[in-house]
Amino acid sequence: MSKRTYTCDKCDGTRYEAGEIRTTGSGISRFLNLQNKKFATVSCADCGYTEIYRMHAGGTIGNIFDVLTN
């Protein structure tokens, strides 16, 4: 496995912060506020430019937890 390095597309910075966000879909999931869309984020630590990548959602357990915590 090769080691990858990060370089910001905007400022050529090499430091980054990784995270994730969850969003609702459309239709009934939006009405019920089920956050069934999951995305990984990579943000430049220097300028803040952020790239977003789609991930697989948490599944049924994640949706049940969302309903119970709303």
C-alpha positions as CSV (number, residue, x, y, z in Angstrom):
1,M,0.0,0.0,0.0
2,S,1.4,3.4,-1.0
3,K,1.3,6.4,1.3
4,R,-0.6,9.3,-0.2
5,T,0.1,13.0,0.4
6,Y,-2.4,15.8,0.4
7,T,-2.1,18.9,-1.7
8,C,-4.8,21.6,-1.7
9,D,-6.1,22.4,-5.2
10,K,-6.6,26.1,-4.2
11,C,-3.5,27.1,-2.2
12,D,-1.1,24.1,-2.5
13,G,-1.2,23.6,1.3
14,T,-0.2,20.2,2.6
15,R,-2.1,20.1,6.0
16,Y,-5.7,18.8,6.1
17,E,-8.5,17.9,8.4
18,A,-10.9,15.0,7.7
19,G,-14.4,14.7,8.9
20,E,-17.9,13.6,7.8
21,I,-21.4,15.0,7.4
22,R,-24.8,13.4,7.2
23,T,-27.8,14.9,5.3
24,T,-31.4,14.0,4.6
25,G,-32.5,12.7,1.3
26,S,-35.8,13.7,-0.5
27,G,-39.4,12.7,0.0
28,I,-40.4,10.9,3.2
29,S,-36.8,10.8,4.6
30,R,-36.7,14.6,4.4
31,F,-40.1,14.9,6.1
32,L,-39.0,12.6,8.9
33,N,-35.5,14.2,9.0
34,L,-33.8,10.8,8.4
35,Q,-30.1,11.6,7.7
36,N,-29.5,8.7,5.3
37,K,-26.9,10.4,3.1
38,K,-23.3,10.2,4.4
39,F,-20.3,12.1,3.0
40,A,-16.6,12.3,4.0
41,T,-15.0,15.7,4.0
42,V,-11.3,16.7,3.5
43,S,-10.6,20.4,4.4
44,C,-7.4,22.3,3.8
45,A,-6.1,23.4,7.2
46,D,-4.6,26.6,5.6
47,C,-7.4,28.0,3.4
48,G,-10.5,26.0,4.4
49,Y,-11.2,24.6,0.9
50,T,-13.3,21.5,1.4
51,E,-13.8,18.4,-0.9
52,I,-16.8,16.2,-0.3
53,Y,-17.0,12.4,-1.1
54,R,-20.1,10.3,-1.0
55,M,-20.0,7.3,1.4
56,H,-22.4,4.5,2.1
57,A,-25.1,5.4,4.7
58,G,-25.1,4.0,8.2
59,G,-28.0,1.6,7.4
60,T,-31.2,0.8,9.4
61,I,-29.6,1.2,12.9
62,G,-28.4,4.7,12.0
63,N,-31.9,5.7,10.7
64,I,-33.6,4.4,13.9
65,F,-31.1,6.4,16.0
66,D,-31.9,9.5,14.0
67,V,-35.6,9.1,14.6
68,L,-35.1,8.6,18.3
69,T,-32.9,11.6,18.8
70,N,-35.0,14.1,16.8
